[in-house]
């Protein structure tokens, strides 16, 4: 009975993740120079076009453990427009989803010259997502609720957002899953409201010839369940002759949790985990490694979550902005 209670607790505690699995889950990969992955208004906001490939694996040694791969490209179109595309594959046990997002962004420059950064951006993404449930591996006896085949369902949704970049300061606001979507595959178990709000901001301190520091936050809330979480981040950059070295530490804390039985009483726990990231930029190439570790008394296993990010910057402007703004320069 105690084991069943703990399993139920883990299910409740990770329900925040479960809801996030509709569309691209929001992990910490945006800190690997990839704010476009969560904010459509960042498409084409930088002075380089960017290609980013990520691969994430959770719970090594566990069968059918969650895994995620994303490939994104975004860049400038003309003087005031940007465009981007994201494709992703997300698998979690018998459930998987594949999708693609196309983005258009408009950028308004308030600067009097091309090196002072003062830019307001608006973006919109249209996404097509296919959910799949593989019931061929259930291995159960006859059950009228189990079809025993692979079920698929596709739906469309929209993300909208705005960004403001002023010298060393930035702020973003995005609504993901703007429209309510009728999904036939999970219609009896989940709401059609997938709307999620993301708010983030940060500032870069220091001089470019020494170590620069970038504290930032990300706040997210789910409209239907009112679940909330916050990321507290700190990045450090060191410019070198060949490029730059950088490292980051992110702490995510959910405002919601669950209770579980300890055998002698009842305790409560909220989802929280630490994510260290290390990365290197060599000319126009970028590599980053991310490791996330969940804390608390009740966990699925003692392992962490691993992620690799590869990136290439293309078509860069010769003149960089006169600011400490790594996401833009």
C-alpha positions as CSV (number, residue, x, y, z in Angstrom):
1,X,0.0,0.0,0.0
2,X,2.9,2.4,0.8
3,X,4.4,1.7,-2.6
4,X,1.1,2.5,-4.4
5,X,0.8,5.7,-2.4
6,X,4.3,6.8,-3.4
7,X,3.6,6.0,-7.1
8,X,0.4,8.0,-6.9
9,X,2.3,10.9,-5.3
10,X,4.9,10.9,-8.1
11,X,2.1,10.9,-10.7
12,X,0.5,13.9,-9.0
13,X,3.8,15.7,-8.5
14,X,4.7,15.3,-12.2
15,X,1.3,16.4,-13.4
16,X,2.9,19.8,-14.0
17,X,5.2,18.1,-16.5
18,X,2.3,16.1,-18.0
19,X,0.4,19.2,-18.9
20,X,3.6,20.8,-20.3
21,X,3.9,17.9,-22.7
22,X,1.3,19.3,-25.0
23,X,3.4,21.1,-27.5
24,X,7.1,21.5,-26.8
25,X,7.8,21.1,-23.1
26,X,9.4,24.1,-21.4
27,X,12.6,22.8,-19.9
28,X,15.8,24.9,-19.5
29,X,17.0,24.6,-23.1
30,X,16.1,28.2,-23.7
31,X,19.2,29.2,-21.7
32,X,21.4,27.6,-24.4
33,X,21.0,30.7,-26.6
34,X,17.6,29.6,-27.8
35,X,14.9,32.0,-26.5
36,X,13.1,31.6,-29.9
37,X,12.1,28.0,-28.7
38,X,9.7,29.5,-26.2
39,X,9.1,33.1,-27.4
40,X,8.0,33.5,-31.1
41,X,8.8,37.2,-31.0
42,X,12.5,36.3,-30.9
43,X,12.5,35.0,-34.5
44,X,15.0,37.1,-36.4
45,X,15.6,39.4,-33.4
46,X,19.4,38.7,-33.3
47,X,22.0,39.9,-35.8
48,X,22.6,36.4,-36.9
49,X,20.3,33.6,-38.2
50,X,20.4,30.7,-35.8
51,X,20.1,26.9,-36.2
52,X,19.7,25.0,-32.9
53,X,19.5,21.2,-32.4
54,X,18.7,19.8,-29.0
55,X,18.4,16.2,-27.8
56,X,17.1,15.4,-24.3
57,X,17.0,12.1,-22.4
58,X,15.5,11.4,-19.0
59,X,15.9,8.5,-16.6
60,X,18.7,6.5,-18.2
61,X,18.2,2.7,-17.7
62,X,14.4,3.0,-17.7
63,X,12.4,1.6,-20.6
64,X,10.3,4.1,-22.6
65,X,11.8,7.0,-20.6
66,X,10.8,10.5,-21.8
67,X,13.0,11.9,-24.6
68,X,12.7,15.1,-26.7
69,X,14.4,16.3,-29.9
70,X,14.0,19.8,-31.4
71,X,15.4,21.5,-34.5
72,X,14.9,25.2,-35.0
73,X,15.9,27.9,-37.4
74,X,15.2,31.6,-37.3
75,X,16.5,34.7,-39.0
76,X,15.9,38.1,-40.3
77,X,13.8,38.9,-43.4
78,X,14.4,42.4,-44.7
79,X,14.8,45.3,-42.2
80,X,11.9,44.7,-39.9
81,X,10.7,41.1,-40.2
82,X,11.8,37.8,-38.9
83,X,10.8,34.2,-39.6
84,X,11.4,30.8,-38.1
85,X,10.5,27.1,-38.0
86,X,10.6,24.5,-35.3
87,X,10.2,20.8,-35.7
88,X,10.1,18.4,-32.7
89,X,9.6,14.8,-31.6
90,X,8.6,14.1,-28.0
91,X,8.1,10.6,-26.6
92,X,7.0,9.5,-23.2
93,X,6.2,5.9,-22.7
94,X,3.3,4.8,-24.9
95,X,2.5,8.4,-25.8
96,X,4.4,10.5,-28.4
97,X,3.9,13.7,-30.3
98,X,5.4,15.2,-33.3
99,X,5.0,18.8,-34.5
100,X,6.0,21.8,-36.5
101,X,5.7,25.5,-35.8
102,X,6.1,28.3,-38.4
103,X,6.7,31.8,-37.1
104,X,6.5,35.4,-38.3
105,X,7.9,38.3,-36.2
106,X,7.9,42.0,-36.7
107,X,10.6,44.2,-35.1
108,X,10.4,47.9,-34.4
109,X,13.7,49.7,-33.8
110,X,13.6,52.9,-31.7
111,X,17.4,53.6,-31.9
112,X,18.8,56.5,-33.9
113,X,21.6,54.3,-35.3
114,X,22.2,50.6,-36.0
115,X,24.5,49.8,-33.0
116,X,22.3,51.0,-30.1
117,X,19.8,48.3,-29.3
118,X,16.3,49.5,-28.5
119,X,13.9,47.0,-30.1
120,X,10.3,46.0,-29.6
121,X,9.2,42.8,-31.2
122,X,6.0,40.9,-31.8
123,X,5.6,37.3,-33.0
124,X,3.1,34.7,-33.9
125,X,3.5,31.0,-34.5
126,X,1.1,28.5,-36.0
127,X,1.7,24.9,-35.0
128,X,0.5,21.5,-36.2
129,X,0.9,18.7,-33.7
130,X,0.1,15.0,-34.0
131,X,-0.5,13.0,-30.8
132,X,0.0,9.2,-30.9
133,X,-0.9,6.5,-28.4
134,X,0.6,3.1,-29.0
135,X,-1.8,0.5,-27.5
136,X,-0.1,-2.5,-29.2
137,X,2.3,-2.9,-26.3
138,X,-0.3,-2.7,-23.5
139,X,-0.3,-6.5,-23.2
140,X,-3.7,-6.6,-21.4
141,X,-6.6,-9.0,-21.7
142,X,-9.8,-7.9,-23.3
143,X,-10.7,-4.3,-22.3
144,X,-13.4,-2.3,-24.1
145,X,-11.4,0.9,-23.5
146,X,-8.3,-0.5,-25.2
147,X,-8.3,-0.7,-29.0
148,X,-5.0,-2.6,-29.2
149,X,-3.8,-0.4,-32.1
150,X,-1.9,2.8,-32.7
151,X,-4.2,5.8,-32.3
152,X,-3.4,9.2,-33.8
153,X,-4.9,12.7,-33.6
154,X,-3.7,16.0,-35.0
155,X,-4.6,19.5,-34.0
156,X,-3.6,23.1,-34.7
157,X,-2.8,25.9,-32.3
158,X,-1.3,29.4,-32.1
159,X,1.4,31.1,-29.9
160,X,1.7,34.8,-29.7
161,X,4.3,37.0,-27.9
162,X,6.2,40.2,-27.5
163,X,9.8,41.0,-26.6
164,X,11.6,44.2,-25.6
165,X,15.4,44.4,-25.9
166,X,17.0,47.6,-24.6
167,X,20.8,47.5,-24.4
168,X,21.7,45.0,-21.6
169,X,18.0,44.5,-20.5
170,X,15.4,42.2,-22.0
171,X,11.8,41.0,-21.3
172,X,9.5,38.6,-23.0
173,X,5.8,37.7,-22.7
174,X,4.2,34.8,-24.6
175,X,0.9,33.0,-24.6
176,X,1.2,29.4,-25.8
177,X,-1.8,27.4,-27.0
178,X,-3.9,30.5,-27.5
179,X,-7.0,28.9,-28.9
180,X,-9.0,26.0,-27.4
181,X,-8.5,22.9,-29.4
182,X,-10.7,19.8,-29.7
183,X,-8.5,16.8,-29.4
184,X,-10.3,13.5,-30.0
185,X,-7.6,11.2,-28.7
186,X,-7.8,12.4,-25.0
187,X,-11.1,14.1,-25.1
188,X,-12.4,12.2,-22.0
189,X,-9.4,13.0,-19.8
190,X,-8.0,16.4,-20.7
191,X,-9.3,19.9,-21.2
192,X,-9.3,21.6,-24.6
193,X,-7.7,24.6,-22.9
194,X,-3.9,24.2,-23.4
195,X,-3.2,27.9,-22.8
196,X,0.0,28.7,-21.0
197,X,1.5,32.1,-20.1
198,X,5.3,32.7,-20.0
199,X,7.0,35.8,-18.6
200,X,10.8,36.2,-18.6
201,X,13.3,39.0,-18.0
202,X,17.0,39.4,-17.5
203,X,19.9,41.8,-17.4
204,X,23.6,41.5,-18.3
205,X,26.2,43.0,-15.9
206,X,29.9,43.6,-16.5
207,X,32.3,44.5,-19.2
208,X,32.7,42.4,-22.3
209,X,36.5,42.1,-21.8
210,X,36.0,40.4,-18.4
211,X,33.4,38.0,-17.0
212,X,29.8,39.1,-17.5
213,X,26.9,38.0,-15.4
214,X,23.3,37.5,-16.6
215,X,20.6,36.9,-13.9
216,X,17.2,36.1,-15.3
217,X,13.8,34.6,-14.4
218,X,11.1,32.7,-16.2
219,X,7.5,32.5,-14.7
220,X,4.9,30.2,-16.2
221,X,1.3,29.5,-15.4
222,X,-1.3,27.1,-16.9
223,X,-4.6,28.8,-17.5
224,X,-6.8,25.7,-16.9
225,X,-5.2,24.3,-13.7
226,X,-3.6,27.5,-12.4
227,X,-0.4,25.6,-11.9
228,X,2.6,27.9,-11.6
229,X,6.4,27.7,-11.5
230,X,9.4,30.0,-11.6
231,X,12.9,29.6,-12.9
232,X,15.7,31.5,-11.2
233,X,18.8,31.6,-13.5
234,X,22.3,32.9,-13.5
235,X,24.7,32.8,-16.4
236,X,28.4,33.8,-16.7
237,X,30.3,34.5,-19.9
238,X,34.0,34.8,-20.5
239,X,35.1,36.1,-23.9
240,X,38.2,34.5,-25.4
241,X,40.2,34.8,-28.6
242,X,38.4,31.8,-30.3
243,X,34.9,32.7,-29.0
244,X,33.5,32.4,-25.5
245,X,33.0,30.0,-22.6
246,X,29.9,30.2,-20.5
247,X,28.1,28.4,-17.7
248,X,24.6,28.7,-16.1
249,X,22.7,27.4,-13.1
250,X,18.9,27.3,-13.1
251,X,16.6,26.5,-10.2
252,X,13.0,25.6,-11.0
253,X,10.4,25.6,-8.2
254,X,6.7,24.8,-8.6
255,X,4.2,26.7,-6.5
256,X,2.0,23.5,-6.4
257,X,2.7,20.1,-4.9
258,X,1.2,17.0,-3.5
259,X,0.9,15.1,-0.2
260,X,2.2,11.6,0.4
261,X,2.2,9.1,3.2
262,X,5.5,8.6,5.0
263,X,4.3,5.5,6.9
264,X,4.1,7.5,10.2
265,X,2.2,10.5,8.8
266,X,1.6,12.8,5.9
267,X,4.2,15.0,4.2
268,X,4.1,17.4,1.3
269,X,6.5,18.1,-1.5
270,X,6.7,20.5,-4.4
271,X,8.5,19.9,-7.7
272,X,11.9,21.5,-7.7
273,X,15.2,20.8,-9.6
274,X,18.6,22.3,-10.3
275,X,20.0,22.5,-13.8
276,X,23.7,23.3,-14.4
277,X,24.7,24.1,-18.0
278,X,28.1,24.5,-19.6
279,X,28.7,25.8,-23.1
280,X,31.3,27.0,-25.6
281,X,31.1,29.3,-28.6
282,X,33.8,28.8,-31.3
283,X,33.4,31.4,-34.0
284,X,29.9,30.7,-35.4
285,X,29.5,27.3,-33.7
286,X,27.9,26.6,-30.3
287,X,27.9,23.5,-28.1
288,X,26.2,23.1,-24.7
289,X,25.6,20.3,-22.2
290,X,22.6,20.5,-19.7
291,X,22.0,18.3,-16.7
292,X,18.9,18.5,-14.5
293,X,18.5,16.9,-11.1
294,X,15.2,16.7,-9.2
295,X,15.4,17.2,-5.4
296,X,13.1,15.9,-2.7
297,X,12.4,12.8,-0.6
298,X,10.3,11.1,-3.3
299,X,11.8,10.7,-6.8
300,X,11.3,8.3,-9.7
301,X,15.1,7.4,-9.6
302,X,18.4,8.9,-8.6
303,X,19.5,9.7,-12.1
304,X,19.2,13.1,-13.8
305,X,18.1,14.4,-17.2
306,X,20.7,15.0,-19.9
307,X,20.6,17.3,-22.9
308,X,23.0,18.2,-25.7
309,X,22.6,21.4,-27.8
310,X,24.4,22.1,-31.1
311,X,24.1,25.4,-32.8
312,X,25.3,27.3,-35.9
313,X,25.0,31.1,-36.5
314,X,24.6,32.2,-40.1
315,X,24.5,35.4,-42.2
316,X,25.7,37.6,-39.3
317,X,25.9,41.3,-39.6
318,X,29.4,42.7,-39.6
319,X,28.5,45.4,-37.1
320,X,27.4,44.1,-33.7
321,X,25.2,46.0,-31.2
322,X,27.0,48.1,-28.7
323,X,25.8,46.2,-25.6
324,X,26.2,43.1,-23.5
325,X,23.4,41.2,-25.1
326,X,24.4,37.6,-25.9
327,X,21.0,36.6,-27.2
328,X,21.0,39.4,-29.8
329,X,24.7,39.8,-30.7
